[in-house]
Amino acid sequence: MPVPKQRHTKSRRNRRRSHHALKKQSFSVCPKCGEPILHHSVCSNCGVYSGKEIIDVMAKLNKKEKKKKQKEIATQEKEQGEQKSMNMEDLSKK
């Protein structure tokens, strides 16, 4: 078996491995449900991508989970409705 001709120093080894570090993942917020998701991927909570429903999440749930999910969606829509109640006159005031 061949053996290395020269010893690789710690600095050479570390410089080679400097690119092996994991990079921090950046998340975005789902526009429909507000859950954090990876960029360019379908939301696992509501199944929406780019404003369109890609996956029917309700079809995969059992009866208890469906009821819980529907209740959760209703409360989120209620909160979003209250936030959007501002009209143009209210927004233009300083």
N, C-alpha and C positions, 0 to 999 in steps of 0.2 A: 504494500500500500504506500502511496506517496505521502510524504510529510511536508509541512510548510517550510519553505526555505528560510523565511525570516519571520520573526515574531511580530504580531500586530499589536501595537501599543493600545493602551486604554483610550487615549484621545482619538486614535484612528477608528477604533471600534465604536466609540460614542458618537463620532461625527457621522458614521455610516448609519447609525440607528436614530439619528436626530429626526428623521422623517417618519418614524414609526409611531409617533404619538397620535392619540385619537383627537379628532377635532370636535369642538363643541357644536352640538346640533342646534339649529335655529328653528323655532316653532312660530307658526302663525295662528291666528284665532279663526275658528270656523265662523263664517258670517251668519249662519242660521242658528246654531246652538251655542256658540261662544266657547266651545271646547278647544284646548290647544291641539294643533295637528301639525304634522310635517308638511313642508311646502310640496306642492304638486302631488298630493295624495288625497284619497277619499276619506272623509271624516268617518271614523268608526262608530261614533255616537249616533249620527243622524243619516249617514249614507249619502251626503251631498258633496259634489265636486263641481266647481265653477258654476254655481247657481242651479245645477240640475241634479235631480235625485237619481243616483246611479245604482245604489243598492237599497232594496226594500228591507230596512232593519226590522220592521214590525213582523214580517213574515217569519223571521228566524227565532222569535221569542215565544215563550210559552204564555199561558193565560195570565199568570200573576205578573210576569215581567212586562207584558203588554200594557196592563192596567197602570203599572207603576210608570212606565215610559210615557204613556199618554198624559198622565197627571203632570209629570215633569215638563213635557212640551207645552202644556197649557199654561203653567206658571211662567215659563220663559217668555211665551208670546205675550202674556199679560204684562210682564215687566217691560218688554220692548215697546209695547203699545203706549205705556205711560211715559216712557222716555221720548217718544216721537210726537207727543202731543203739542210741542212747541210750534208756534206758527212763525211766519216771516217777521211780523211786527215785534214779537218777543225776542227774536234772534238779532234784530237790527239795533235794539236798545243797548246803550253802553253803560 
